[in-house]
Amino acid sequence: MEKFVCNICGYVYDPAKGDPDNGVAPGTAFADLPESWVCPDCGATVDEFEKAE
């Protein structure tokens, strides 16, 4: 699964780790994140993320 990086603060969403502190289980692909999910570091929406190189 591909990682995605926040264009605002540089946080990297890693699907292997998910974001359990915010209700996203490990193994959750970026495309499957709930629309309400935001960057845990800066609050940016999923629209502010792009695929990591």
Predicted model as a PDB file, atoms N, CA, C, CB and O in Angstrom, pLDDT in the B-factor column:
MODEL        1                                                                  
ATOM      1  N   MET A   1       0.838  -1.189   0.000  1.00 88.00           N  
ATOM      2  CA  MET A   1       0.000   0.000   0.000  1.00 88.00           C  
ATOM      3  C   MET A   1       0.879   1.247   0.000  1.00 88.00           C  
ATOM      4  CB  MET A   1      -0.951   0.001   1.218  1.00 88.00           C  
ATOM      5  O   MET A   1       1.972   1.272   0.565  1.00 88.00           O  
ATOM      6  N   GLU A   2       0.362   2.261  -0.647  1.00 97.00           N  
ATOM      7  CA  GLU A   2       1.137   3.485  -0.815  1.00 97.00           C  
ATOM      8  C   GLU A   2       0.965   4.433   0.363  1.00 97.00           C  
ATOM      9  CB  GLU A   2       0.738   4.182  -2.098  1.00 97.00           C  
ATOM     10  O   GLU A   2      -0.102   4.527   0.969  1.00 97.00           O  
ATOM     11  N   LYS A   3       2.059   5.134   0.663  1.00 98.00           N  
ATOM     12  CA  LYS A   3       2.040   6.151   1.709  1.00 98.00           C  
ATOM     13  C   LYS A   3       1.661   7.482   1.085  1.00 98.00           C  
ATOM     14  CB  LYS A   3       3.416   6.248   2.429  1.00 98.00           C  
ATOM     15  O   LYS A   3       1.908   7.720  -0.098  1.00 98.00           O  
ATOM     16  N   PHE A   4       1.056   8.348   1.893  1.00 98.00           N  
ATOM     17  CA  PHE A   4       0.675   9.683   1.445  1.00 98.00           C  
ATOM     18  C   PHE A   4       1.220  10.704   2.427  1.00 98.00           C  
ATOM     19  CB  PHE A   4      -0.867   9.813   1.311  1.00 98.00           C  
ATOM     20  O   PHE A   4       1.265  10.457   3.632  1.00 98.00           O  
ATOM     21  N   VAL A   5       1.636  11.860   1.902  1.00 98.00           N  
ATOM     22  CA  VAL A   5       2.246  12.899   2.727  1.00 98.00           C  
ATOM     23  C   VAL A   5       1.389  14.161   2.715  1.00 98.00           C  
ATOM     24  CB  VAL A   5       3.671  13.213   2.235  1.00 98.00           C  
ATOM     25  O   VAL A   5       0.844  14.547   1.681  1.00 98.00           O  
ATOM     26  N   CYS A   6       1.281  14.792   3.873  1.00 98.00           N  
ATOM     27  CA  CYS A   6       0.523  16.040   4.010  1.00 98.00           C  
ATOM     28  C   CYS A   6       1.334  17.191   3.410  1.00 98.00           C  
ATOM     29  CB  CYS A   6       0.182  16.326   5.510  1.00 98.00           C  
ATOM     30  O   CYS A   6       2.497  17.392   3.759  1.00 98.00           O  
ATOM     31  N   ASN A   7       0.707  17.938   2.507  1.00 98.00           N  
ATOM     32  CA  ASN A   7       1.381  19.074   1.872  1.00 98.00           C  
ATOM     33  C   ASN A   7       1.576  20.244   2.829  1.00 98.00           C  
ATOM     34  CB  ASN A   7       0.593  19.535   0.665  1.00 98.00           C  
ATOM     35  O   ASN A   7       2.375  21.139   2.554  1.00 98.00           O  
ATOM     36  N   ILE A   8       0.865  20.246   3.934  1.00 98.00           N  
ATOM     37  CA  ILE A   8       0.942  21.355   4.880  1.00 98.00           C  
ATOM     38  C   ILE A   8       2.087  21.162   5.882  1.00 98.00           C  
ATOM     39  CB  ILE A   8      -0.388  21.502   5.625  1.00 98.00           C  
ATOM     40  O   ILE A   8       2.914  22.054   6.070  1.00 98.00           O  
ATOM     41  N   CYS A   9       2.125  19.982   6.525  1.00 98.00           N  
ATOM     42  CA  CYS A   9       3.099  19.802   7.611  1.00 98.00           C  
ATOM     43  C   CYS A   9       4.108  18.673   7.388  1.00 98.00           C  
ATOM     44  CB  CYS A   9       2.370  19.546   8.883  1.00 98.00           C  
ATOM     45  O   CYS A   9       5.075  18.558   8.141  1.00 98.00           O  
ATOM     46  N   GLY A  10       3.895  17.840   6.366  1.00 98.00           N  
ATOM     47  CA  GLY A  10       4.841  16.771   6.091  1.00 98.00           C  
ATOM     48  C   GLY A  10       4.531  15.445   6.770  1.00 98.00           C  
ATOM     49  O   GLY A  10       5.296  14.492   6.629  1.00 98.00           O  
ATOM     50  N   TYR A  11       3.413  15.363   7.512  1.00 98.00           N  
ATOM     51  CA  TYR A  11       3.021  14.099   8.140  1.00 98.00           C  
ATOM     52  C   TYR A  11       2.845  13.036   7.060  1.00 98.00           C  
ATOM     53  CB  TYR A  11       1.710  14.267   8.967  1.00 98.00           C  
ATOM     54  O   TYR A  11       2.266  13.308   6.008  1.00 98.00           O  
ATOM     55  N   VAL A  12       3.340  11.830   7.315  1.00 98.00           N  
ATOM     56  CA  VAL A  12       3.200  10.738   6.363  1.00 98.00           C  
ATOM     57  C   VAL A  12       2.181   9.733   6.890  1.00 98.00           C  
ATOM     58  CB  VAL A  12       4.565  10.052   6.103  1.00 98.00           C  
ATOM     59  O   VAL A  12       2.350   9.164   7.969  1.00 98.00           O  
ATOM     60  N   TYR A  13       1.118   9.526   6.109  1.00 98.00           N  
ATOM     61  CA  TYR A  13       0.141   8.492   6.452  1.00 98.00           C  
ATOM     62  C   TYR A  13       0.655   7.172   5.899  1.00 98.00           C  
ATOM     63  CB  TYR A  13      -1.290   8.831   5.884  1.00 98.00           C  
ATOM     64  O   TYR A  13       0.834   7.021   4.690  1.00 98.00           O  
ATOM     65  N   ASP A  14       0.889   6.221   6.790  1.00 98.00           N  
ATOM     66  CA  ASP A  14       1.372   4.893   6.431  1.00 98.00           C  
ATOM     67  C   ASP A  14       0.235   3.900   6.654  1.00 98.00           C  
ATOM     68  CB  ASP A  14       2.641   4.500   7.265  1.00 98.00           C  
ATOM     69  O   ASP A  14      -0.145   3.649   7.798  1.00 98.00           O  
ATOM     70  N   PRO A  15      -0.313   3.331   5.580  1.00 98.00           N  
ATOM     71  CA  PRO A  15      -1.442   2.416   5.734  1.00 98.00           C  
ATOM     72  C   PRO A  15      -1.132   1.209   6.615  1.00 98.00           C  
ATOM     73  CB  PRO A  15      -1.888   1.941   4.387  1.00 98.00           C  
ATOM     74  O   PRO A  15      -2.031   0.670   7.260  1.00 98.00           O  
ATOM     75  N   ALA A  16       0.117   0.785   6.650  1.00 98.00           N  
ATOM     76  CA  ALA A  16       0.489  -0.360   7.487  1.00 98.00           C  
ATOM     77  C   ALA A  16       0.281  -0.049   8.966  1.00 98.00           C  
ATOM     78  CB  ALA A  16       1.952  -0.756   7.234  1.00 98.00           C  
ATOM     79  O   ALA A  16      -0.013  -0.941   9.762  1.00 98.00           O  
ATOM     80  N   LYS A  17       0.436   1.230   9.329  1.00 98.00           N  
ATOM     81  CA  LYS A  17       0.271   1.650  10.728  1.00 98.00           C  
ATOM     82  C   LYS A  17      -1.126   2.192  11.003  1.00 98.00           C  
ATOM     83  CB  LYS A  17       1.307   2.708  11.085  1.00 98.00           C  
ATOM     84  O   LYS A  17      -1.618   2.109  12.128  1.00 98.00           O  
ATOM     85  N   GLY A  18      -1.769   2.750   9.967  1.00 98.00           N  
ATOM     86  CA  GLY A  18      -3.066   3.395  10.164  1.00 98.00           C  
ATOM     87  C   GLY A  18      -2.917   4.621  11.061  1.00 98.00           C  
ATOM     88  O   GLY A  18      -1.859   5.249  11.099  1.00 98.00           O  
ATOM     89  N   ASP A  19      -3.961   4.946  11.763  1.00 98.00           N  
ATOM     90  CA  ASP A  19      -3.957   6.061  12.715  1.00 98.00           C  
ATOM     91  C   ASP A  19      -4.871   5.663  13.874  1.00 98.00           C  
ATOM     92  CB  ASP A  19      -4.434   7.420  12.037  1.00 98.00           C  
ATOM     93  O   ASP A  19      -5.936   6.250  14.067  1.00 98.00           O  
ATOM     94  N   PRO A  20      -4.438   4.647  14.651  1.00 97.00           N  
ATOM     95  CA  PRO A  20      -5.304   4.098  15.694  1.00 97.00           C  
ATOM     96  C   PRO A  20      -5.762   5.123  16.730  1.00 97.00           C  
ATOM     97  CB  PRO A  20      -4.595   2.987  16.390  1.00 97.00           C  
ATOM     98  O   PRO A  20      -6.840   4.974  17.305  1.00 97.00           O  
ATOM     99  N   ASP A  21      -4.965   6.157  16.976  1.00 96.00           N  
ATOM    100  CA  ASP A  21      -5.367   7.182  17.940  1.00 96.00           C  
ATOM    101  C   ASP A  21      -6.610   7.938  17.473  1.00 96.00           C  
ATOM    102  CB  ASP A  21      -4.220   8.164  18.176  1.00 96.00           C  
ATOM    103  O   ASP A  21      -7.318   8.548  18.274  1.00 96.00           O  
ATOM    104  N   ASN A  22      -6.862   7.888  16.163  1.00 96.00           N  
ATOM    105  CA  ASN A  22      -8.004   8.603  15.592  1.00 96.00           C  
ATOM    106  C   ASN A  22      -8.996   7.658  14.909  1.00 96.00           C  
ATOM    107  CB  ASN A  22      -7.517   9.646  14.593  1.00 96.00           C  
ATOM    108  O   ASN A  22      -9.752   8.072  14.030  1.00 96.00           O  
ATOM    109  N   GLY A  23      -8.988   6.391  15.317  1.00 96.00           N  
ATOM    110  CA  GLY A  23      -9.992   5.441  14.862  1.00 96.00           C  
ATOM    111  C   GLY A  23      -9.738   4.776  13.527  1.00 96.00           C  
ATOM    112  O   GLY A  23     -10.654   4.186  12.954  1.00 96.00           O  
ATOM    113  N   VAL A  24      -8.508   4.854  13.011  1.00 98.00           N  
ATOM    114  CA  VAL A  24      -8.195   4.221  11.726  1.00 98.00           C  
ATOM    115  C   VAL A  24      -7.290   3.016  11.985  1.00 98.00           C  
ATOM    116  CB  VAL A  24      -7.509   5.237  10.742  1.00 98.00           C  
ATOM    117  O   VAL A  24      -6.154   3.160  12.439  1.00 98.00           O  
ATOM    118  N   ALA A  25      -7.810   1.841  11.692  1.00 98.00           N  
ATOM    119  CA  ALA A  25      -7.095   0.596  11.972  1.00 98.00           C  
ATOM    120  C   ALA A  25      -5.897   0.413  11.044  1.00 98.00           C  
ATOM    121  CB  ALA A  25      -8.038  -0.593  11.840  1.00 98.00           C  
ATOM    122  O   ALA A  25      -5.927   0.858   9.897  1.00 98.00           O  
ATOM    123  N   PRO A  26      -4.837  -0.245  11.538  1.00 98.00           N  
ATOM    124  CA  PRO A  26      -3.724  -0.603  10.653  1.00 98.00           C  
ATOM    125  C   PRO A  26      -4.245  -1.413   9.467  1.00 98.00           C  
ATOM    126  CB  PRO A  26      -2.639  -1.406  11.425  1.00 98.00           C  
ATOM    127  O   PRO A  26      -5.152  -2.233   9.616  1.00 98.00           O  
ATOM    128  N   GLY A  27      -3.666  -1.177   8.295  1.00 98.00           N  
ATOM    129  CA  GLY A  27      -4.089  -1.870   7.090  1.00 98.00           C  
ATOM    130  C   GLY A  27      -5.136  -1.104   6.294  1.00 98.00           C  
ATOM    131  O   GLY A  27      -5.612  -1.591   5.268  1.00 98.00           O  
ATOM    132  N   THR A  28      -5.507   0.113   6.764  1.00 98.00           N  
ATOM    133  CA  THR A  28      -6.503   0.923   6.055  1.00 98.00           C  
ATOM    134  C   THR A  28      -5.818   1.748   4.966  1.00 98.00           C  
ATOM    135  CB  THR A  28      -7.266   1.854   7.043  1.00 98.00           C  
ATOM    136  O   THR A  28      -4.971   2.595   5.252  1.00 98.00           O  
ATOM    137  N   ALA A  29      -6.196   1.486   3.717  1.00 98.00           N  
ATOM    138  CA  ALA A  29      -5.637   2.240   2.590  1.00 98.00           C  
ATOM    139  C   ALA A  29      -6.070   3.701   2.674  1.00 98.00           C  
ATOM    140  CB  ALA A  29      -6.082   1.620   1.237  1.00 98.00           C  
ATOM    141  O   ALA A  29      -7.129   4.014   3.217  1.00 98.00           O  
ATOM    142  N   PHE A  30      -5.244   4.584   2.134  1.00 98.00           N  
ATOM    143  CA  PHE A  30      -5.570   6.014   2.152  1.00 98.00           C  
ATOM    144  C   PHE A  30      -6.928   6.269   1.502  1.00 98.00           C  
ATOM    145  CB  PHE A  30      -4.476   6.826   1.430  1.00 98.00           C  
ATOM    146  O   PHE A  30      -7.714   7.075   2.001  1.00 98.00           O  
ATOM    147  N   ALA A  31      -7.205   5.592   0.401  1.00 97.00           N  
ATOM    148  CA  ALA A  31      -8.476   5.769  -0.316  1.00 97.00           C  
ATOM    149  C   ALA A  31      -9.674   5.343   0.524  1.00 97.00           C  
ATOM    150  CB  ALA A  31      -8.459   4.978  -1.616  1.00 97.00           C  
ATOM    151  O   ALA A  31     -10.801   5.759   0.253  1.00 97.00           O  
ATOM    152  N   ASP A  32      -9.441   4.522   1.534  1.00 98.00           N  
ATOM    153  CA  ASP A  32     -10.525   4.025   2.379  1.00 98.00           C  
ATOM    154  C   ASP A  32     -10.697   4.818   3.673  1.00 98.00           C  
ATOM    155  CB  ASP A  32     -10.282   2.580   2.710  1.00 98.00           C  
ATOM    156  O   ASP A  32     -11.525   4.463   4.512  1.00 98.00           O  
ATOM    157  N   LEU A  33      -9.922   5.887   3.839  1.00 97.00           N  
ATOM    158  CA  LEU A  33     -10.072   6.711   5.044  1.00 97.00           C  
ATOM    159  C   LEU A  33     -11.448   7.363   5.053  1.00 97.00           C  
ATOM    160  CB  LEU A  33      -8.959   7.793   5.119  1.00 97.00           C  
ATOM    161  O   LEU A  33     -11.958   7.741   3.998  1.00 97.00           O  
ATOM    162  N   PRO A  34     -12.057   7.499   6.230  1.00 94.00           N  
ATOM    163  CA  PRO A  34     -13.347   8.197   6.279  1.00 94.00           C  
ATOM    164  C   PRO A  34     -13.175   9.664   5.879  1.00 94.00           C  
ATOM    165  CB  PRO A  34     -13.968   8.096   7.697  1.00 94.00           C  
ATOM    166  O   PRO A  34     -12.118  10.257   6.097  1.00 94.00           O  
ATOM    167  N   GLU A  35     -14.218  10.235   5.296  1.00 90.00           N  
ATOM    168  CA  GLU A  35     -14.134  11.631   4.844  1.00 90.00           C  
ATOM    169  C   GLU A  35     -13.885  12.598   5.982  1.00 90.00           C  
ATOM    170  CB  GLU A  35     -15.402  12.023   4.127  1.00 90.00           C  
ATOM    171  O   GLU A  35     -13.394  13.706   5.770  1.00 90.00           O  
ATOM    172  N   SER A  36     -14.224  12.177   7.191  1.00 95.00           N  
ATOM    173  CA  SER A  36     -14.045  13.042   8.356  1.00 95.00           C  
ATOM    174  C   SER A  36     -12.611  13.029   8.894  1.00 95.00           C  
ATOM    175  CB  SER A  36     -14.999  12.622   9.450  1.00 95.00           C  
ATOM    176  O   SER A  36     -12.273  13.827   9.768  1.00 95.00           O  
ATOM    177  N   TRP A  37     -11.759  12.120   8.373  1.00 98.00           N  
ATOM    178  CA  TRP A  37     -10.391  12.017   8.869  1.00 98.00           C  
ATOM    179  C   TRP A  37      -9.595  13.244   8.464  1.00 98.00           C  
ATOM    180  CB  TRP A  37      -9.715  10.743   8.344  1.00 98.00           C  
ATOM    181  O   TRP A  37      -9.717  13.736   7.343  1.00 98.00           O  
ATOM    182  N   VAL A  38      -8.771  13.735   9.395  1.00 98.00           N  
ATOM    183  CA  VAL A  38      -7.873  14.860   9.118  1.00 98.00           C  
ATOM    184  C   VAL A  38      -6.479  14.513   9.609  1.00 98.00           C  
ATOM    185  CB  VAL A  38      -8.383  16.169   9.791  1.00 98.00           C  
ATOM    186  O   VAL A  38      -6.312  13.612  10.431  1.00 98.00           O  
ATOM    187  N   CYS A  39      -5.487  15.217   9.114  1.00 98.00           N  
ATOM    188  CA  CYS A  39      -4.103  15.016   9.525  1.00 98.00           C  
ATOM    189  C   CYS A  39      -4.009  15.156  11.046  1.00 98.00           C  
ATOM    190  CB  CYS A  39      -3.155  16.030   8.813  1.00 98.00           C  
ATOM    191  O   CYS A  39      -4.448  16.162  11.604  1.00 98.00           O  
ATOM    192  N   PRO A  40      -3.438  14.152  11.715  1.00 98.00           N  
ATOM    193  CA  PRO A  40      -3.349  14.229  13.173  1.00 98.00           C  
ATOM    194  C   PRO A  40      -2.382  15.301  13.678  1.00 98.00           C  
ATOM    195  CB  PRO A  40      -2.932  12.899  13.715  1.00 98.00           C  
ATOM    196  O   PRO A  40      -2.440  15.676  14.849  1.00 98.00           O  
ATOM    197  N   ASP A  41      -1.498  15.797  12.814  1.00 98.00           N  
ATOM    198  CA  ASP A  41      -0.542  16.820  13.244  1.00 98.00           C  
ATOM    199  C   ASP A  41      -1.044  18.244  13.028  1.00 98.00           C  
ATOM    200  CB  ASP A  41       0.758  16.636  12.513  1.00 98.00           C  
ATOM    201  O   ASP A  41      -0.823  19.115  13.869  1.00 98.00           O  
ATOM    202  N   CYS A  42      -1.731  18.489  11.885  1.00 98.00           N  
ATOM    203  CA  CYS A  42      -2.110  19.875  11.591  1.00 98.00           C  
ATOM    204  C   CYS A  42      -3.587  20.069  11.270  1.00 98.00           C  
ATOM    205  CB  CYS A  42      -1.301  20.375  10.447  1.00 98.00           C  
ATOM    206  O   CYS A  42      -4.041  21.206  11.141  1.00 98.00           O  
ATOM    207  N   GLY A  43      -4.348  18.981  11.139  1.00 98.00           N  
ATOM    208  CA  GLY A  43      -5.776  19.103  10.883  1.00 98.00           C  
ATOM    209  C   GLY A  43      -6.152  19.266   9.414  1.00 98.00           C  
ATOM    210  O   GLY A  43      -7.310  19.539   9.101  1.00 98.00           O  
ATOM    211  N   ALA A  44      -5.182  19.102   8.508  1.00 98.00           N  
ATOM    212  CA  ALA A  44      -5.477  19.220   7.074  1.00 98.00           C  
ATOM    213  C   ALA A  44      -6.394  18.083   6.626  1.00 98.00           C  
ATOM    214  CB  ALA A  44      -4.167  19.213   6.243  1.00 98.00           C  
ATOM    215  O   ALA A  44      -6.340  16.978   7.166  1.00 98.00           O  
ATOM    216  N   THR A  45      -7.236  18.372   5.631  1.00 98.00           N  
ATOM    217  CA  THR A  45      -8.132  17.350   5.101  1.00 98.00           C  
ATOM    218  C   THR A  45      -7.378  16.438   4.135  1.00 98.00           C  
ATOM    219  CB  THR A  45      -9.341  17.999   4.396  1.00 98.00           C  
ATOM    220  O   THR A  45      -6.241  16.725   3.759  1.00 98.00           O  
ATOM    221  N   VAL A  46      -8.016  15.340   3.739  1.00 97.00           N  
ATOM    222  CA  VAL A  46      -7.373  14.381   2.834  1.00 97.00           C  
ATOM    223  C   VAL A  46      -7.019  15.016   1.497  1.00 97.00           C  
ATOM    224  CB  VAL A  46      -8.281  13.177   2.607  1.00 97.00           C  
ATOM    225  O   VAL A  46      -6.118  14.536   0.809  1.00 97.00           O  
ATOM    226  N   ASP A  47      -7.712  16.089   1.115  1.00 97.00           N  
ATOM    227  CA  ASP A  47      -7.408  16.792  -0.137  1.00 97.00           C  
ATOM    228  C   ASP A  47      -6.020  17.413  -0.126  1.00 97.00           C  
ATOM    229  CB  ASP A  47      -8.444  17.870  -0.395  1.00 97.00           C  
ATOM    230  O   ASP A  47      -5.462  17.697  -1.187  1.00 97.00           O  
ATOM    231  N   GLU A  48      -5.458  17.626   1.049  1.00 98.00           N  
ATOM    232  CA  GLU A  48      -4.141  18.247   1.178  1.00 98.00           C  
ATOM    233  C   GLU A  48      -3.003  17.226   1.151  1.00 98.00           C  
ATOM    234  CB  GLU A  48      -4.075  19.046   2.460  1.00 98.00           C  
ATOM    235  O   GLU A  48      -1.847  17.588   1.371  1.00 98.00           O  
ATOM    236  N   PHE A  49      -3.311  15.973   0.888  1.00 98.00           N  
ATOM    237  CA  PHE A  49      -2.291  14.918   0.853  1.00 98.00           C  
ATOM    238  C   PHE A  49      -1.993  14.532  -0.578  1.00 98.00           C  
ATOM    239  CB  PHE A  49      -2.745  13.685   1.653  1.00 98.00           C  
ATOM    240  O   PHE A  49      -2.855  14.620  -1.452  1.00 98.00           O  
ATOM    241  N   GLU A  50      -0.756  14.099  -0.813  1.00 98.00           N  
ATOM    242  CA  GLU A  50      -0.397  13.534  -2.111  1.00 98.00           C  
ATOM    243  C   GLU A  50       0.457  12.306  -1.909  1.00 98.00           C  
ATOM    244  CB  GLU A  50       0.342  14.565  -2.981  1.00 98.00           C  
ATOM    245  O   GLU A  50       1.062  12.114  -0.854  1.00 98.00           O  
ATOM    246  N   LYS A  51       0.496  11.476  -2.935  1.00 98.00           N  
ATOM    247  CA  LYS A  51       1.237  10.229  -2.862  1.00 98.00           C  
ATOM    248  C   LYS A  51       2.711  10.504  -2.570  1.00 98.00           C  
ATOM    249  CB  LYS A  51       1.084   9.436  -4.168  1.00 98.00           C  
ATOM    250  O   LYS A  51       3.324  11.357  -3.212  1.00 98.00           O  
ATOM    251  N   ALA A  52       3.277   9.785  -1.608  1.00 97.00           N  
ATOM    252  CA  ALA A  52       4.687   9.955  -1.250  1.00 97.00           C  
ATOM    253  C   ALA A  52       5.556   9.343  -2.351  1.00 97.00           C  
ATOM    254  CB  ALA A  52       5.000   9.297   0.137  1.00 97.00           C  
ATOM    255  O   ALA A  52       5.203   8.325  -2.947  1.00 97.00           O  
ATOM    256  N   GLU A  53       6.677   9.972  -2.602  1.00 88.00           N  
ATOM    257  CA  GLU A  53       7.632   9.480  -3.615  1.00 88.00           C  
ATOM    258  C   GLU A  53       8.413   8.307  -3.088  1.00 88.00           C  
ATOM    259  CB  GLU A  53       8.596  10.590  -4.047  1.00 88.00           C  
ATOM    260  O   GLU A  53       9.261   7.761  -3.795  1.00 88.00           O  
TER     261      GLU A  53                                                      
ENDMDL                                                                          
END                                                                             
